[in-house]
Amino acid sequence: MMELRRIVLVNWHMMVQADLDLAGDAAILGQNRSGKSTIIDLIQAIMAGGSSRLYRFNRSAGESGGRSDRTLGGYCLGQLNEDTFLRPQARSHIALVFEDPERRRKPVSIGLSIEAARGQQTEVAGRFVAEGIGVDSSMLLDTSEDASRPTAWPVVRRRLDQACGEAGGQLLTLDDAKTFIREYMRALFTGRRTSDPERFVRTFVAALSFTDISSVEQFVHRYLLEPKPIDIAELRDSIRRYREIQKTIADLNRRLEALRAIRAQVEEFDRLLAEELTCRAIEKTAMLVEGFSRLLANISEQRSKSHELHAVTEEFARVEEEIEHENEALASIRRQLAATGAQGQRAIVEQEIKGLERDHAGIMERLLARHLSAARAIQLLELRDKLSVINPGELFRALERVEEASRGLAPPDWPRDPAKMDDLLEAVSEAAIARMEKATDQRDEAIVWVKQLEAEAAEDSKQLASARQGQITLSAATSKLMEALRREGMTPRTLCEVADVVDERWRNALEALLTRDREAIIVDPEHAYLATEILRHGRDAYPGCRVANTRKLQSRTTVPEGGTLASMIHSDDRLAMAFVVFRIGNVRLAQSQDELLSGGRAIMADGAYYDGLITEMRRPDGLKIGRAAAPLMEATLRERIEQRSQLLRIHLEKKRFFEDAIRRLEDCSRLVAEKDRLEALAFALGDLADRRIDARHRLDRISAHVDPELLDAETRSQALLKSLNLNRDELIGSRETLKTQIEQVKARLGAGDQSVGSYLCLALRRRQFRSVVTSTAQIQSLRERYRAHPAKNPARIASDMQKAADEAKQGYRELGHEIRTSLGRYAIDFPDALQGYADVPIIGTMGVGRHCDAGR
């Protein structure tokens, strides 16, 4: 604890120089006019930083009550009365030295340097806080042989700075009183804590003030004798005020109970909102983990396949070299065989056999194509549920017969009965042709939905960007017409731009009932005719636009009746209010169905609208009215964009599904040439098999006249070449497969941001993660809950967290309505409270509250 140990002054009132040392509890005693108040005023002046706005020089120094006439300049010049001064001009230094009795802290000196002259404004030349030294008057004077005089402030500052440096302390010189007070408070007792300097000084000055007691008689009358008799009128007034206070206390207690209930709702709202944010953060974390792990798996697979491809390429080069050597050996053997004379005959027969094999391969290829077409058609049986919309009963029955006849068979054994299979496939073709139109309709419908949803999503994104900037999104035609009116010197405005909703509970009803009138364009009455003419001549350019006839509105009332829907809108624009009263001034507000149907036009807050005969449910197409519409619309737009994204994914999947189904149907319904009928293909395969057997017999007879050893060598060489060629073909297949797999992995890595395992997906999910997880501390808090989730699959965790977040969101939305209802009841019970809170978004209010709590 720091204590005042010394008062230092140079040229202060009648005192020229003094160092007043203090210790422990000290008192300032003396006769009247002995200088007690002078010392106290010196302390005030320093503690107030020389600011006349803060100090109150003591009024007990003989000024006969009231405010003291003493001033800082008067003290500096030694003023004795109105015209008498000890010094016509002077420089004064005053300081206070504080020390720690336990010597745990260095001393601190604070003080002022003042310059004054008669007839001129007094100036505080310097303020200082010197940590580490105890100032005395010798540091504030220039002493010569014949006299001492106060030192100029720049010299004093250099001396203090040098002394602080030698003591290991710090000198602070401040330009304004408030900063000076804050710094000496920090040096003396507050440390690093912030505080209010002015409040401290005012309290300190008030504590130094005291009242002069002029005589013992006054003391006895004031403090010892019985008080004067009771004033009845004053007593009655006190009783009345007491009862009012009691009534106020009871009213405040009722308000407190009501506010406690609202506070409990708000705390639950805040909890649900925090739960949604936490679940969203865990969802994005799981999505990031999934994206990262899938990306690593793809990268690992790419490296593994690249290593395999390198090994296969090297093996392929080795096999190619062996084939080349073996071909040379076979050529040498055949040259020897050619010398025997039978080689030419063998070559002719072998060439015939190769031709037969090529023909066989061609027919097998056509048979395989027929089999593949049938197999692809049979796969449609696995899609019964999705294809039910095209009524595929006859098609499925035909496909089931084909499947039963084909079960367990593959070419060349398929089909078992070619003629019967041709008939079955023709039945499938006829059924496929019959279903093709409906499948095409389903695909086209999906394409239309995709285009519509993409356009709507783009428009929603545009509106969301405007809502985030606090702007109301007008239709393009309305904006275009308003621009044309401005070029004609008009000041057009739409109703939704100049009106505000009074009670948010009725916003949906207002938005739903006004619909297109929300963008009705209002111009000054003298421009109404021209604006209408511009709209008429540009009717193709401004579809759906409306211009109000303000010439008719200027004579209409602008004050809506209470209890009508028009009373729920406020606008400073008289024409806009006249338009509102004209349009919905006769629509009553109904709190129940009985009130809704009691007569005339009426509407309920849920959008139930009665036009005097028919009741219908109205729903708003977006929110447009007033400044609050943009932030309210932002949440709605985000939800709508998410819903449309889900619908878009569904219709894109439907489009891809029916495109594939149509291709399968086209394959199985395509006309088959006579030569490609299964019976013709089966006959051709049998004929080729007989011809190949005959050619091989002829080749064996020719080979009987050749040296067996050469034939054996040729056979071994051909077998080895065949094995090597097979090996090479396998390597080629493996190489191409690996290349295809590598390209597939590269495609997955380079796919769009919706493809899990791609770089773009990871980048997107990282941005989404960073948008909701902004600190290391938040990551630590999410880690435990993430690890505690029973599912270990990140995709499952993300799905569960999305569901939990949606539930929390639904919960706080419902609770938000309850809070507004409670606030409405509170406003009814206590009309002077919470004005305007019905118009404030709950989420925005909660966000601000949490921000303020964090700041505190």
SVG drawing of the C-alpha trace seen along z (x, -y; Angstrom):
<svg xmlns="http://www.w3.org/2000/svg" viewBox="-70 -46 97 135">
<polyline fill="none" stroke="black" stroke-width="0.4" points="0.0,0.0 1.4,-3.4 1.2,-6.3 1.6,-10.0 5.0,-10.9 5.9,-14.3 4.2,-17.5 6.6,-19.6 5.7,-23.2 7.4,-26.2 5.5,-29.5 2.2,-28.3 0.0,-31.1 2.0,-32.8 4.6,-29.9 7.7,-30.3 9.3,-26.9 8.5,-23.9 9.1,-20.2 6.4,-18.9 7.3,-15.3 4.6,-13.1 4.5,-9.8 1.7,-7.5 -1.6,-9.2 -1.2,-13.0 -3.4,-16.0 -3.3,-19.6 -3.9,-21.8 -3.8,-25.6 -5.8,-28.7 -8.2,-30.2 -6.3,-31.6 -3.2,-29.7 -3.0,-27.9 -4.8,-24.5 -7.1,-24.9 -4.1,-26.0 -2.4,-22.6 -5.6,-20.7 -6.2,-22.7 -2.7,-21.9 -3.5,-18.2 -6.7,-18.6 -5.0,-20.5 -2.4,-17.7 -4.9,-14.8 -7.2,-16.6 -4.3,-17.1 -4.8,-20.9 -8.3,-20.6 -10.7,-23.3 -13.5,-21.0 -12.5,-18.5 -11.1,-20.2 -13.3,-22.2 -11.0,-24.4 -12.3,-24.3 -15.0,-26.8 -14.1,-26.9 -11.2,-29.3 -13.1,-32.4 -15.2,-32.8 -18.4,-32.9 -20.0,-29.9 -20.8,-29.2 -18.3,-28.4 -14.7,-29.4 -13.2,-32.3 -9.8,-30.8 -8.3,-29.7 -5.2,-27.9 -3.8,-31.1 -4.5,-32.9 -2.5,-30.3 0.4,-30.6 0.4,-34.5 -0.1,-34.6 -3.5,-36.4 -4.6,-38.0 -7.8,-39.7 -9.3,-40.9 -6.6,-43.5 -3.6,-42.4 -1.0,-39.8 2.3,-38.9 3.7,-38.1 2.6,-39.8 3.8,-36.7 5.1,-33.4 6.1,-29.9 4.9,-27.3 5.8,-23.6 3.8,-21.4 4.3,-17.6 3.2,-14.7 5.6,-11.9 4.2,-8.4 6.1,-5.5 5.5,-1.9 5.9,-1.5 7.0,2.1 9.6,1.1 8.3,3.6 7.7,1.0 9.7,-2.0 8.5,-5.5 6.2,-7.4 6.1,-11.2 3.3,-13.1 3.1,-16.8 2.3,-19.9 4.3,-22.8 2.1,-26.0 2.8,-29.3 0.6,-32.4 0.5,-36.1 -2.0,-38.8 -4.7,-39.3 -3.7,-36.2 -5.0,-32.6 -3.2,-30.2 -1.4,-27.4 -0.4,-24.0 2.9,-23.7 3.6,-20.1 2.2,-17.1 4.5,-14.3 4.4,-10.8 7.9,-9.9 8.3,-6.2 11.3,-5.3 12.2,-8.7 11.0,-11.0 10.9,-14.6 12.0,-17.5 12.1,-21.2 15.8,-21.3 15.0,-19.5 12.5,-22.3 14.7,-25.3 17.7,-27.1 19.9,-28.3 22.5,-31.1 24.6,-33.0 22.0,-35.7 18.6,-34.0 16.7,-30.9 14.0,-30.8 11.7,-28.2 13.2,-26.1 11.6,-26.2 9.5,-23.1 11.8,-21.7 14.8,-21.7 12.7,-20.1 11.6,-17.4 15.3,-16.6 16.2,-16.4 13.4,-14.1 14.1,-11.9 17.7,-11.6 16.9,-10.8 14.3,-8.2 16.8,-6.6 19.4,-6.4 16.9,-4.8 15.7,-2.3 12.3,-3.9 10.3,-5.7 9.1,-9.2 5.8,-9.9 4.8,-13.4 1.2,-13.7 -0.6,-16.4 -4.1,-16.1 -5.6,-15.7 -7.5,-12.5 -4.5,-10.6 -2.4,-12.0 -5.0,-10.7 -5.2,-7.3 -1.4,-6.9 -0.9,-7.8 -3.8,-5.6 -2.0,-2.7 1.3,-3.5 -0.2,-3.9 -2.9,-1.3 -4.8,0.1 -1.9,1.9 -3.0,3.0 -6.8,2.8 -8.8,0.1 -10.8,-2.4 -12.7,-5.6 -10.3,-8.5 -13.0,-11.2 -15.2,-9.2 -12.1,-8.6 -11.2,-12.3 -14.7,-13.5 -15.0,-11.0 -11.6,-12.1 -12.4,-15.8 -15.7,-15.2 -13.9,-13.3 -11.6,-16.3 -14.4,-18.8 -15.5,-19.8 -17.9,-22.3 -16.9,-25.1 -18.4,-25.2 -18.3,-28.8 -19.1,-28.4 -19.7,-25.9 -23.3,-27.1 -23.8,-26.0 -22.3,-22.6 -24.6,-22.1 -27.7,-23.2 -26.9,-21.0 -25.6,-17.8 -26.6,-17.7 -30.0,-19.3 -33.3,-17.5 -34.6,-18.2 -37.3,-20.6 -41.0,-19.4 -42.4,-17.2 -43.8,-18.8 -47.2,-17.1 -47.4,-18.1 -43.9,-16.8 -44.8,-13.6 -47.9,-13.1 -45.9,-13.7 -43.3,-11.2 -46.0,-8.6 -47.5,-9.1 -44.1,-8.8 -43.5,-5.6 -46.7,-4.1 -45.8,-5.0 -42.4,-3.4 -44.0,-0.3 -46.3,-0.2 -43.3,-0.7 -41.4,2.1 -44.4,4.5 -44.7,3.5 -40.9,4.0 -41.2,7.5 -43.9,8.5 -41.7,7.2 -38.8,9.1 -40.8,12.4 -41.9,11.8 -38.4,11.0 -37.0,14.1 -39.4,16.2 -38.3,14.5 -34.7,14.8 -35.2,18.6 -36.6,18.7 -33.8,16.6 -31.2,18.8 -32.8,21.9 -32.8,20.0 -29.2,19.3 -28.4,22.9 -30.2,24.2 -28.5,21.7 -25.1,22.7 -26.1,26.3 -26.8,25.7 -23.5,23.9 -21.7,26.7 -23.4,29.4 -22.7,27.5 -19.0,27.2 -18.8,30.9 -20.6,31.6 -18.0,29.5 -15.2,31.1 -16.4,34.6 -16.9,33.6 -13.3,32.2 -12.0,35.4 -13.9,37.5 -12.7,35.3 -9.1,35.4 -9.1,39.2 -10.6,39.9 -8.1,37.5 -5.2,39.3 -6.7,42.7 -6.9,41.4 -3.3,40.1 -2.1,43.4 -3.9,45.4 -2.4,43.2 1.1,43.8 0.5,47.5 -0.9,47.8 2.0,45.7 4.5,48.1 2.6,51.1 2.5,49.5 6.3,48.9 6.9,52.6 4.5,53.8 6.2,51.5 9.6,53.0 8.2,56.6 6.6,55.7 9.9,54.6 11.6,57.8 8.8,60.0 9.0,58.0 12.8,58.7 12.1,62.5 9.4,62.5 11.9,60.9 14.5,63.6 12.0,66.4 10.6,65.1 14.1,65.2 14.5,68.8 11.1,69.8 12.1,68.1 15.2,70.2 13.2,73.4 10.8,72.5 13.6,71.8 14.8,75.4 11.2,76.7 10.9,74.8 13.8,76.7 11.8,79.9 9.0,78.6 6.0,79.1 6.3,75.8 4.3,74.0 1.4,76.4 1.4,76.0 1.5,72.1 -1.6,72.2 -3.5,74.4 -2.4,72.3 -3.5,69.2 -6.9,70.8 -7.1,71.7 -6.3,68.1 -9.1,66.8 -11.5,69.2 -10.5,68.0 -11.0,64.4 -14.4,65.2 -15.2,67.1 -14.0,64.1 -16.2,61.7 -19.3,63.9 -18.5,64.3 -18.2,60.5 -21.7,60.1 -23.0,62.8 -21.4,61.1 -23.0,57.7 -26.4,59.4 -25.7,61.0 -24.5,57.7 -27.6,55.9 -29.8,58.6 -27.8,58.5 -28.1,54.7 -31.8,55.0 -32.1,57.7 -30.4,55.3 -33.5,53.2 -35.2,55.8 -33.1,54.6 -34.6,51.1 -38.3,52.0 -39.1,49.3 -37.6,46.4 -39.1,47.6 -42.6,48.1 -43.6,44.6 -43.4,45.8 -45.7,48.8 -43.1,51.4 -45.2,54.5 -45.1,56.1 -41.5,55.2 -40.5,56.8 -42.4,60.0 -40.6,60.2 -37.3,59.6 -38.0,62.2 -38.5,64.8 -35.2,63.8 -33.4,64.0 -34.8,67.4 -33.7,68.7 -30.2,67.2 -29.5,68.1 -26.1,69.6 -25.1,69.3 -22.6,67.2 -21.5,67.1 -20.8,69.4 -23.1,71.6 -25.7,68.8 -28.4,69.1 -29.5,72.6 -32.4,72.3 -31.5,69.5 -34.8,69.4 -36.8,69.2 -34.4,66.5 -34.9,64.4 -38.7,64.5 -38.1,63.6 -35.9,60.6 -38.4,59.4 -41.0,59.4 -38.6,57.3 -38.0,55.0 -41.8,54.4 -42.3,53.7 -39.3,51.4 -40.5,49.4 -43.9,49.0 -42.2,47.7 -39.7,45.5 -42.0,42.4 -42.8,42.4 -39.2,42.9 -38.3,39.9 -41.0,37.9 -39.6,38.6 -36.1,37.6 -37.4,34.4 -39.4,33.5 -36.2,34.0 -34.3,31.7 -36.9,29.0 -36.8,29.2 -33.0,29.1 -33.0,25.9 -35.7,24.3 -34.0,25.1 -30.6,23.9 -32.2,20.6 -34.1,20.3 -30.9,21.1 -29.0,18.5 -31.7,15.9 -31.7,16.9 -28.0,16.6 -28.2,13.1 -30.9,12.2 -28.8,13.6 -25.9,11.4 -28.2,8.4 -29.7,9.4 -26.3,9.7 -25.7,6.1 -29.0,5.1 -30.7,4.4 -34.2,5.4 -34.2,7.3 -36.6,5.8 -37.6,7.5 -35.4,6.6 -38.4,5.1 -39.3,2.8 -35.7,1.6 -35.6,1.0 -38.8,-1.1 -37.7,-3.1 -34.4,-3.9 -36.5,-5.1 -38.6,-7.3 -35.5,-8.8 -34.2,-9.8 -37.4,-11.8 -36.7,-13.8 -39.0,-11.8 -38.3,-10.4 -39.8,-6.9 -39.9,-4.6 -41.5,-1.3 -43.8,-0.7 -41.5,1.9 -38.6,-0.6 -40.4,-3.3 -42.6,-1.3 -41.8,0.7 -43.6,3.4 -44.9,2.3 -45.4,5.8 -43.3,8.7 -46.0,11.1 -48.1,9.8 -45.2,9.6 -46.1,12.8 -49.7,11.8 -48.7,8.4 -46.2,9.9 -48.7,12.5 -51.6,10.2 -49.8,7.3 -47.8,9.6 -47.1,7.6 -48.3,4.4 -45.1,4.5 -43.2,3.3 -45.9,0.8 -44.1,-2.3 -45.0,-5.6 -44.2,-9.0 -45.3,-12.5 -48.9,-13.3 -47.8,-15.7 -45.8,-12.8 -48.4,-10.1 -49.8,-10.6 -46.4,-10.6 -45.3,-7.5 -48.4,-5.6 -47.8,-6.6 -44.2,-5.3 -45.4,-2.0 -48.0,-1.6 -45.6,-2.4 -43.0,0.0 -45.4,2.8 -43.2,5.4 -40.1,4.1 -41.7,3.8 -43.8,6.9 -45.6,7.2 -44.8,3.6 -47.3,1.4 -47.6,-2.4 -49.8,-3.9 -52.2,-6.8 -51.0,-9.2 -53.2,-11.9 -56.1,-9.9 -54.2,-9.0 -53.3,-12.6 -56.8,-13.2 -57.1,-9.9 -56.6,-9.4 -53.1,-8.3 -54.2,-7.2 -55.3,-3.5 -58.0,-2.4 -56.8,-0.4 -57.3,3.3 -56.8,3.3 -53.9,4.9 -53.0,1.4 -52.2,0.3 -49.3,2.9 -47.4,0.7 -45.8,-2.6 -44.2,-5.0 -43.1,-8.6 -44.2,-8.8 -47.8,-10.1 -48.5,-8.7 -47.3,-5.3 -49.5,-5.3 -52.5,-6.4 -51.8,-3.5 -51.6,-1.0 -54.9,-2.3 -56.6,-2.2 -55.4,1.4 -55.8,3.1 -57.4,0.5 -60.6,2.6 -58.8,5.9 -59.4,6.7 -56.9,8.4 -58.3,11.7 -56.9,13.5 -59.2,16.6 -61.3,18.3 -64.5,16.9 -63.1,13.4 -61.9,14.4 -65.4,15.4 -67.3,12.7 -67.8,10.6 -65.9,8.6 -62.3,9.1 -60.0,10.4 -56.7,12.1 -54.9,14.1 -51.2,14.0 -50.8,17.6 -51.9,16.3 -55.5,17.5 -57.4,14.9 -61.2,14.4 -62.5,12.2 -66.0,12.1 -67.0,15.4 -63.9,17.7 -61.1,18.6 -57.7,19.4 -54.1,19.8 -51.8,17.1 -48.0,17.6 -45.5,14.8 -43.2,15.0 -40.1,13.8 -39.8,10.9 -39.5,7.3 -41.1,4.8 -38.9,2.5 -35.3,2.4 -35.8,5.6 -36.8,7.6 -33.2,8.1 -31.7,9.8 -34.9,11.9 -34.8,12.9 -31.2,14.0 -32.0,17.0 -35.0,17.9 -32.9,17.7 -30.1,19.9 -32.7,22.5 -34.4,22.2 -31.0,22.5 -30.3,25.7 -33.7,27.2 -33.4,26.4 -29.9,27.9 -31.3,31.1 -34.1,31.0 -31.6,30.3 -29.5,33.3 -32.6,35.5 -33.6,34.3 -30.1,34.6 -30.0,38.2 -33.4,38.8 -32.1,37.3 -29.0,39.5 -31.1,42.6 -33.6,42.2 -30.9,41.3 -29.2,44.7 -32.6,46.5 -33.3,44.9 -30.0,46.1 -30.7,49.6 -34.2,49.6 -32.8,48.2 -30.2,51.0 -32.8,53.8 -35.3,52.2 -32.9,51.6 -33.8,53.6 -31.6,56.7 -30.3,57.5 -31.1,60.9 -27.5,62.0 -27.3,61.0 -30.2,63.1 -29.2,65.7 -30.3,68.6 -28.1,67.3 -25.1,66.7 -25.4,70.2 -25.5,71.8 -22.5,69.8 -20.5,70.8 -21.2,74.5 -20.2,74.3 -16.9,72.5 -16.2,75.2 -16.5,78.0 -14.3,76.2 -11.6,75.6 -11.6,79.3 -11.2,80.3 -8.3,77.8 -6.4,79.1 -6.7,82.7 -5.2,81.6 -2.4,79.8 -1.7,83.0 -1.4,85.1 1.1,82.6 3.1,82.5 3.6,86.4 6.1,85.9 8.3,83.5 11.2,84.2 9.6,84.8 12.4,83.0 11.9,79.9 8.2,80.1 8.7,80.6 11.1,77.6 8.6,75.5 5.8,76.6 7.9,75.8 8.8,72.4 5.2,71.7 4.0,72.7 6.7,70.5 5.7,67.6 2.1,68.2 2.8,68.2 5.0,65.0 2.3,63.3 -0.3,64.2 1.9,62.9 2.5,59.7 -1.3,59.4 -1.9,59.8 0.8,57.1 -0.8,54.8 -4.2,55.4 -2.7,54.8 -0.9,51.7 -4.0,50.2 -6.0,51.1 -3.5,49.4 -3.4,46.4 -7.2,46.3 -7.2,46.7 -4.6,43.9 -6.7,41.7 -9.8,42.5 -7.9,41.6 -6.7,38.4 -10.2,37.6 -11.4,38.2 -8.6,35.9 -9.5,33.2 -13.2,33.5 -15.6,30.8 -16.1,29.6 -19.1,32.0 -16.9,35.1 -15.5,36.4 -11.8,37.2 -11.0,34.3 -8.7,31.4 -11.6,28.9 -13.9,30.8 -11.2,30.7 -10.7,26.9 -14.4,26.3 -14.8,28.3 -11.7,26.5 -13.4,23.2 -16.6,24.4 -14.8,25.6 -12.9,22.4 -16.2,20.4 -17.6,22.1 -14.4,23.1 -12.4,19.9 -10.0,20.7 -7.8,23.4 -9.9,23.3 -13.0,24.1 -11.3,27.0 -10.3,28.3 -13.9,28.0 -15.2,29.9 -12.7,32.7 -14.1,34.4 -17.7,34.5 -16.4,35.6 -14.5,38.5 -17.4,39.4 -19.8,40.0 -20.6,43.7 -20.1,43.8 -16.5,43.8 -17.4,43.1 -17.0,39.4 -19.9,39.4 -22.2,40.9 -21.0,38.4 -21.7,35.5 -25.2,36.9 -26.0,37.2 -24.7,33.8 -26.7,32.2 -29.8,33.8 -29.1,32.6 -28.4,29.1 -31.6,29.0 -33.5,30.2 -31.9,27.4 -32.6,24.9 -36.3,25.9 -36.3,25.7 -35.0,22.2 -37.2,21.0 -40.3,22.2 -38.8,20.8 -38.2,17.5 -41.9,17.2 -42.6,18.0 -40.2,15.3 -41.9,12.7 -45.2,13.8 -43.8,13.3 -42.4,10.0 -45.8,9.0 -47.5,10.0 -44.9,8.1 -45.4,5.0 -49.1,5.2 -48.7,5.7 -46.0,3.0 -46.6,0.6 -43.6,-1.6 -41.1,1.2 -39.1,2.8 -40.2,0.4 -39.2,1.6 -38.1,5.0 -40.9,6.6 -39.1,5.5 -35.7,6.8 -34.5,10.2 -34.0,12.7 -30.8,14.1 -29.4,10.7 -30.2,9.6 -28.7,12.8 -25.6,12.4 -25.1,8.8 -25.7,9.9 -23.0,12.6 -20.6,10.1 -21.1,7.7 -20.7,10.4 -17.4,11.4 -16.3,7.8 -16.9,7.6"/>
</svg>
